[in-house]
Amino acid sequence: MNVPQAIELLLNRMNTRQQFVGGAFAALGATTGSLQMQQRDVNAAISQWREAHDMSGLRQVTSMLHVYGNLTDAEFEQIMETLDGEK
């Protein structure tokens, strides 16, 4: 796996989370403002990587998605190894 593939997996998992939580919140009549903030964090992390090759934001997003259960332990480890391997 390379960094663009890791980003693709993160975006896929983020979109899965938005669909699930968005549907659950919509059923309750609530908003998904926190998901919008998380999407901004993901976008900022990707921009930070593209502009400065700084992986810290991507690591944080990876950890966040893992905590929320959107990444398996194996996916989490694979992405972190990819990010740690990039210089």
C-alpha positions in Angstrom: 0.0 0.0 0.0 1.2 3.5 -0.8 0.0 6.8 0.7 -2.6 7.6 -2.0 -4.1 4.1 -1.5 -4.2 4.7 2.3 -6.0 8.0 1.7 -8.5 6.3 -0.6 -9.2 3.7 2.1 -9.6 6.4 4.8 -12.0 8.3 2.6 -13.9 5.2 1.9 -14.3 4.5 5.6 -15.1 8.1 6.3 -17.9 8.0 3.7 -19.2 4.7 5.2 -19.3 6.4 8.6 -21.2 9.4 7.2 -23.8 7.3 5.5 -24.4 5.2 8.7 -24.4 8.0 11.2 -26.2 10.4 8.9 -29.0 8.0 8.4 -29.3 7.3 12.1 -29.3 11.0 12.9 -31.8 11.8 10.2 -34.2 9.3 11.7 -33.9 11.1 15.0 -34.2 14.6 13.4 -30.7 15.6 14.5 -27.9 17.2 12.5 -24.5 15.8 11.5 -22.4 18.8 12.3 -19.7 16.7 14.0 -19.3 14.7 10.8 -18.8 17.9 8.8 -16.1 18.9 11.2 -14.5 15.5 10.8 -14.7 15.8 7.0 -12.8 19.2 7.3 -10.2 17.4 9.4 -9.8 14.8 6.7 -9.5 17.4 4.0 -7.0 19.4 6.0 -4.9 16.2 6.7 -4.8 15.4 2.9 -3.8 19.0 2.1 -1.1 19.0 4.7 0.3 15.8 3.2 0.1 17.1 -0.4 1.7 20.5 0.4 4.3 19.6 3.1 4.4 15.8 3.1 3.5 16.0 6.7 1.8 12.7 7.8 0.7 13.9 11.3 -2.9 14.8 10.2 -3.3 11.5 8.3 -2.1 9.6 11.4 -4.7 11.5 13.5 -7.5 10.7 11.1 -6.5 7.1 10.9 -6.6 6.9 14.7 -10.0 8.6 14.8 -11.5 6.2 12.4 -10.0 3.3 14.2 -11.5 4.5 17.5 -14.9 4.9 15.9 -14.7 1.3 14.6 -14.5 2.2 10.9 -11.1 0.7 10.5 -10.2 -2.9 11.5 -7.1 -3.4 13.5 -5.4 -4.9 10.4 -6.4 -1.8 8.3 -5.2 0.5 11.0 -1.8 -1.2 11.3 -1.4 -1.3 7.5 -2.1 2.4 7.1 0.1 3.4 10.0 3.0 1.3 8.6 2.5 3.0 5.2 2.5 6.4 6.8 5.5 5.6 9.0 7.4 4.2 5.9 7.0 7.4 3.9 9.7 10.0 4.3 
